[in-house]
Amino acid sequence: MNTDQTRAPFFESLLAEKAFAPRSYHMPGHKFRPELLPDLTTWLGAGWAQVDVNECSPTIDYLHSPGPALREAQALAAALYGADATHFLINGATSGNQAMLLTAARDGQKVIVSRAAHRSVYAGLILSGAHPVYVPASVHPRTGLPLAVSTDAVAQALAAHRDAIAVHVTGINYYGYLPDLPALVGLAHAHGAPLLVDEAHGAHLGLHPALPRSAVQQGADLVVQSPHKTLGALTQAAWLHVNGGRIARPALVQALALLQSSSPSVLLTGSLDVVRRLAALDGRRLLGRAMALAARARDAIRAIPGLDCYGSELVDPAHGIADHDPTKLVVDVRASGWLGTQIQTRLREQSRVGVEFADPAHIIASITLADDDASVDALLTALRRAAATSPEGSAPTQPVAILLPPIPPMALTPREAFGRPTQAVPLEGAVGRICGEQVMPYPPGIPVLLPGEVVGAEHVDFLTAQLAHGVRLVGPEDPGLSTLRVCV
Ligand SMILES: Cc1ncc(COP(=O)(O)O)c(C=O)c1O
């Protein structure tokens, strides 16, 4: 196998085809003529048409049956992370989570899943027909955020469900915190089950010695990453790493073919090849710079009145948190009197600065290998300005104390509940009925009810209290929850 990371074999085939530029009588229908769509040309420049090639050109490899250039490109990505194999994805980590579950479990088979998982995990449960055993998500008391799945909770779930055949966890999460992956690998493997890790936010992990190691390096069996989130690949470009012999590789390839377009865009796959080369050749330097910039920003944010910035002090095995990615700046705005969502708007409107995320208590700014001193200075100036004056008559906000109700009993698996006819009933009248829609207070973004689960009085009481506190509910058709959809 070629391990020459200076190569970008698939990208080089794209460059060669662009230079060759044969006259086209095949897809795509624009025939590489930018004048056909002047609006696109105004937006993207005339180059858009020449690069949108596909496997109709015999020198361009096809994602679903890769030729030598794409095989080598994927092998180079695998070598960079220390995986046995890597698959390029064109539908984000979303398709990776779905493929992992579709590969690891079939109808009715039990899978241990964290309740605080991304919605693509839930989609994977619908697609696979698996029977989820949810591990309760804990909400970190200081932050009000779910920061990591607890090792003990996973151990308990495995002990109670000897027939579970796979474990799926979120590795590094949106906020940059990691669970104890070596312990989770040990637990899953001792049980004879593969560990599937959603590492969408961690494509940069392991590429610098001071960053946490990737789940791949910690022994997980399947790991999905979104290099478009943290490394600079184009949006939707992701990859899925495979390790060891616990995963049926042909089943994984089938799942990926089922889930992804039969017309994969080379813009996405080509960007993966060059991002991998950049990460391999210069990632250590660039990520070292990103960490130094983030450290400077964290100190400076902590000195801005009304703002705080979380860091490694939240790493705490008692809350399942084993490690921290220092490039994430999770800014606690509560003492400023502003809501995080207001700070986000002020940053944009006052200073033309956009941040990753906002909830009532926080904003997240991520520092990547694209940042430099000037970009960090601009962020700091904008934050000082946004937090400078408290809004009229405001008091510092506090997170709503969140003690989530128990996970409801499951009457129908996600697959069984999917597409069931439902009807809207008054919330009080939903007690004892099978829920037909997802209800997730945001924050913390952990579902209280999922389709197929039996609604209890404690869920109705909890959701009513959340609404009274002004918490936004994601999922229900009626976000004010006068009615809830239940299965008929
Ligand atoms: C934890 C987590 N997993 C998976 C995804 C899906 O990733 P993608 O946008 O690459 O499909 C996201 C997206 O935000 C995420 O936050």
The ligand as a MOL file (V3000), in Angstrom:
LIG
                    3D

  0  0  0     0  0            999 V3000
M  V30 BEGIN CTAB
M  V30 COUNTS 16 16 0 0 0
M  V30 BEGIN ATOM
M  V30 1 C -22.6870 14.7320 17.0860 0
M  V30 2 C -23.0580 14.8260 15.6380 0
M  V30 3 N -23.0700 13.7130 14.8970 0
M  V30 4 C -23.3810 13.7230 13.5900 0
M  V30 5 C -23.6870 14.9040 12.9630 0
M  V30 6 C -24.0190 14.8710 11.4990 0
M  V30 7 O -22.9140 15.3090 10.7840 0
M  V30 8 P -22.9990 15.7890 9.2650 0
M  V30 9 O -23.4670 17.2080 9.3100 0
M  V30 10 O -21.6050 15.6450 8.7580 0
M  V30 11 O -23.9580 14.9120 8.5710 0
M  V30 12 C -23.6810 16.0950 13.6830 0
M  V30 13 C -24.0210 17.3750 13.0220 0
M  V30 14 O -24.0200 18.4330 13.5450 0
M  V30 15 C -23.3500 16.0610 15.0600 0
M  V30 16 O -23.3470 17.1820 15.8080 0
M  V30 END ATOM
M  V30 BEGIN BOND
M  V30 1 1 1 2
M  V30 2 1 2 3
M  V30 3 2 2 15
M  V30 4 2 3 4
M  V30 5 1 4 5
M  V30 6 1 5 6
M  V30 7 2 5 12
M  V30 8 1 6 7
M  V30 9 1 7 8
M  V30 10 2 8 9
M  V30 11 1 8 10
M  V30 12 1 8 11
M  V30 13 1 12 13
M  V30 14 1 12 15
M  V30 15 2 13 14
M  V30 16 1 15 16
M  V30 END BOND
M  V30 END CTAB
M  END
